[in-house]
Amino acid sequence: MFCYLPLISCLQTNPTSREEILYCHQYRPTEKGVSDVFHGQHYKNLCKTWVSINGKRLAHKFFFNKWDIAFLMSIDSYLLYKHLHCGPSAMPIFVQILNLPPDIRTHYNRLICLGVIPGPKGPKHLQTFLYSLENECVELARGVPI
C-alpha cells in the first residue's frame, strides 16, 4: 500500500513566508564561484527556455515570475533496522523548495514528504509510484495559484 500526499496541496498550505520564497528572486551571485543553484548554468539555461508540455509550447519561460517555485525531489532507500541486513526497508519521497535560503531549505520542518514507498525491497517500477507527482508537475508547469 502506498499513500501519496499531493504536492500542490502541500505547497498551498506550506507556512513559508513571502520573504523566504523571494530569496531566489533577490539572490545575487558572488565572484567566488557557484554559491547556490540559482547561480548554476542549468538554472540559467532553464530561465531562457520556453515551457512545453507534450511538445506544445506554453506562453511562458521557466521561472519567469518572481513567485515561481523551484524544487527538487529526493528519493533514497534505507533499512528500518540496521541489524537486519535483509529486513524491512522504506523509500521516502522528499521535495525540497529551492526558493528558500540555503541555511533553512534542508531543515526537517521545511522538507515536504510526499509519501513512503514500502519495502522490503525497492520497487520494480518506480515510475508507478511517481505517476501522481509527474501529473502534478505538468499542472504546476501550466501554473497553479499558491
N, C-alpha and C positions, 0 to 999 in steps of 0.2 A: 504494500500500500504506500502511496506517495501523496503527501499533501503539499500543495503549491499555494503560496501567498502571492497574489497578483502584484507585480512591480508597480504598476501605475497607481494602485490604491496606496501602496507603501509610500510612494513619492508624494502623493497628495496629502497624506496625513503625517509626513515627516516633520518633526518640530524644528528643523533647521531654519535659522533666521535669514532674512533677506540679505543682510550684510555678509553673512558667511557664503551664501550662494554666489554673490558677486565677486568673490575672491578671484576667480579665473578672469573675469572681465577687467579687473583692476590690476592683475598681475603684470609686472614689468620685468623682462628678462635681465639678468646680470651679465657682465662681461666675462665671468669666470666659467663659462660653460653652461650646460643644461642643468637647471636647478629645479625644474618641475615639468610635468607632462605638457604643459602649455607652451613650453619653450622648445619642445621637440619637433623634428621635421615632420613626423606623421601627423601631428595635430595641425601644423601649419598647412600641410597639403590638404587635409580634410576641410579646412576653412575656405579653401579655394574651389572645392568640389561641390557640384550640384547633387542634392539628394535625389536618388532614384529608387523606385520600388518596382521590381519585376520589369526592369528596362524602361519604365516610364519616369521621365524627369519631372520632379516637383518644382515649385516656384521659388525654392529657397536653397541656400547652401548650408552645409553643416555648420553649426554654431554661429549662425548669422545674427542671432538675437542674444543680447546680454543675459537673458534669462534661460537660455538653452542649457540643458544639463548633460555633462559628460560623465559617464560612469564606466566602470569595468566590472566584469563578472569573474569570480574566482571559484574554482571547484578543486577540492582535494580530498582524498580518501584517507581515513585513519582507522586504526584498531581501537575499539572501545576499551579493551583491557589488554595492556602490554604483555602480560604473562601468557596470553592465549594467542599464539602466533597465527593460528588459522581461525580465530574466533570471530565474533561479530564485528562488523565494520560499519561505517557510515560515511556519507559523502555530502557535506553541506554545500549549498549553493549560496554564495555571498555576492552582494553588489556593493561596491564602494563608490560613493559620489565624489568624483574628482574635482568638482567645483569648490569643495571645502578646502580650507587651508591645510597644507601637508601635516602640520603638527596635530590636527584633530581628525583627519579623514580616516585614519585607521583605528580610532578608538572604538571599543566594543559597542558603545551606545550609538555610534554613527554608521556602523555597518548594517546592511539590510540582509537578513537571512530569508531567502525565498522558499526554502524547503530543504529537506534532508533526504537524499536517496538512500534507502536502506540497504544493508549488506545481506548476507555475509560476504558476498563477492561484489566486485564492481559491475555495473550494468553492461550487458552485451550491446545494447543500442542506446547510448547516452542521449541521442537526439530525441528519443521518445519522451524523456524527462524534461527536455528543454523546449519542447514544441510550444507550450503556452508562452514561455518567455520570448521565443522568436516572434510569435504573433504580436506580442505586446511591443516589441522593438519596432516592428513595422508601424504600429499605431503611433508610437512615440515619434517616429521619423516624420509622420504626417503632421504631428502637432497635437498636443493634449494640454488643456489648461491644468496647471498645478498650483 
